[in-house]
Amino acid sequence: MDRPVKREKDVTVVIPNYNGIQYLDLCIQSILQGTMVPKIIVVDNGSDDGSRELLSKYPEVLVYPLSTNTGFCHAVNCGLHLVRSRYAILLNNDVKVEKTFVERLYTTIAQSAKTFSVQAKMLSMKDPSVLDDAGDLYSILGYARARGKAKPADTYEKREEIFSTCAGAAIYRMAGFEKIGYFDERHYCYLEDVDIGYRAQIFGYRNLYEPKAVCYHAGSATSGSRYNAFKESLASGNSSYLAWKNMPAFQYV
C-alpha cells in the first residue's frame, strides 16, 4: 500500500489533549506522513504545558480550546460535533501511527454499513514486541478489560468482531452516533468506549478489530502512572454504572 499520499475528505481524526506536549508533535507528524491524510481536530482540555503554542505551527490542524480539563468524554464529544466527514478516528495524543494506519481503518469500516467502529492494533511504544490493546472484552458479570494486554504482538493477526473498540485508536461511523448517541459524559473517562460499543450492538451494529492498522501507544503518559487510586476508583465506578445502564435485567439474577 505504498502509494502516493492522498487527502481523504471522508475521514477526520479527533485528538483530545491535556498537557500532552511530550508526544503530541510525534502523533500529528505521523498522521501527516501517512498514505491517506485526513482532517485533524485537536480538542485541548485547558493545557498549560505549551501544547497550544506547539499546535500553532500546524495551520492545517483545527484546534478547539477548552478553558479547563473537562474529561475525556466531553472533549471527544466536542470534537465529534465539529466533524463533517462520514467517519471519525479517535486517537490518543500519545500514539504514533504507521503510514497505512488511516487508510487501513477507512477501508475496513467502509465495507459495511453495519460496522460502527474498527479498532487498530495498538502496540506498546516502549516495547513494540507486545500488544497494548486489541479491543475490549466484556463479561456477563459486568467486568471489562483490554484484549491482548502484554501478549506477543502477533497474537491477533486476523480481522474479527470484538465486543468494543478502544477509543484511543479506532475509527467510528458518524451516522452511528446520530442513532445511538455520543459518549456518555457521566463516565468522565475510562470504560466510556466499552459503553458506546455495547450501545452500538444493542442497535444492531458490530465492532471490528483490524490488525493491519498499526499504531504505538506510550500508555497513560499524559495523566501520570498507568495505575493509581484515582484511575482505579473511576474504573470501578464506571464498571458498575455501565452494567446497570446497558445489561438486560436477567443478567443481574
C-alpha positions, -999 to +999 in steps of 0.1 A: +000+000+000+030+023-006+011+047-029+013+085-033-002+103-003-039+113-008-061+135+013-093+119+024-123+141+030-143+112+044-122+109+075-114+133+104-090+125+132-101+138+167-073+141+193-082+150+229-052+166+245-044+176+281-007+186+288+004+161+261+033+181+246+057+152+252+041+131+224+017+154+206+041+166+179+051+129+172+014+120+170+005+147+145+036+142+124+029+105+120-007+113+107+005+138+082+031+114+068+005+087+061-006+073+028-040+089+035-040+123+052-073+131+070-086+163+085-073+168+121-091+183+151-073+187+184-095+194+214-073+209+241-085+204+276-070+235+292-034+226+288-007+248+304+024+229+292+029+247+258+006+224+238-013+252+223+019+270+212+031+238+196-002+234+177+002+269+163+028+255+139+002+233+122-022+257+103-039+226+088-050+214+123-082+228+138-077+235+175-107+236+198-096+251+231-114+244+264-107+266+294-105+237+319-099+199+319-135+187+314-125+150+310-120+127+280-157+121+271-166+158+270-135+167+249-142+138+225-178+149+221-168+185+214-145+172+187-171+148+172-196+176+170-172+195+147-167+166+124-183+170+089-169+138+074-186+103+073-160+088+096-140+099+127-109+084+141-104+089+178-067+089+187-049+094+220-023+122+220+004+097+230+001+075+199+023+072+168+006+057+138+021+037+109+019+051+074-011+030+063-030+034+096-057+058+085-061+040+051-065+006+067-091+017+091-111+036+065-110+008+040-123-017+066-152+004+080-164+015+046-170-021+036-203-025+056-229+000+068-234-024+098-199-016+112-200+011+138-163+010+147-130-005+139-101-010+163-065-007+153-037-030+166-021-010+194+015-020+203+035-007+232+057+022+222+082+012+248+083-025+236+067-030+202+070-067+205+040-068+228+004-057+224-011-027+243-047-032+232-066-053+206-101-043+216-122-047+247-135-078+264-167-077+285-181-105+307-216-113+317-207-103+352-200-067+340-162-067+340-143-052+311-106-054+302-082-048+273-079-077+250-043-090+244-027-067+270+011-075+272+007-105+249+031-111+219+024-086+191+014-114+167-013-128+190-042-115+170-035-114+133-069-117+116-097-092+112-125-102+136-155-090+155-149-078+191-171-065+219-160-029+216-131-008+204-106+012+224-113+049+218-076+056+219-071+043+183-103+035+164-125+047+136-162+054+140-192+058+117-207+093+123-241+081+113-240+056+141-235+083+167-267+100+154-286+068+161-271+056+194-259+089+209-224+102+217-201+093+246-218+093+280-201+122+298-211+107+332-182+083+327-157+113+326-130+089+315-124+051+315-149+024+301-167+050+280-156+031+249-170-002+262-203+016+270-206+030+234-196-003+219-223-020+240-249+005+228-238+000+192-245-037+195-279-031+210-288-010+179-276-038+156-241-026+148-209-045+151-173-036+161-143-050+144-105-054+150-082-047+121-046-059+127-032-043+096-039-008+111-010-005+134+000+022+160+023+026+190+009+037+224+030+052+251+004+045+278-011+069+303+018+092+296-001+124+300-020+116+331+006+101+354+013+064+360-009+038+344-023+026+377-032+049+406-060+053+431-078+079+411-079+057+379-089+026+399-118+045+416-130+058+383-128+025+365-146+007+394-175+032+395-178+033+357-180-005+356-210-006+379-227+022+360-221+006+326-236-027+337-266-010+353-272+011+322-269-015+294-274-050+308-308-068+304-324-074+338-320-112+336-282-108+338-285-095+373-304-125+385 
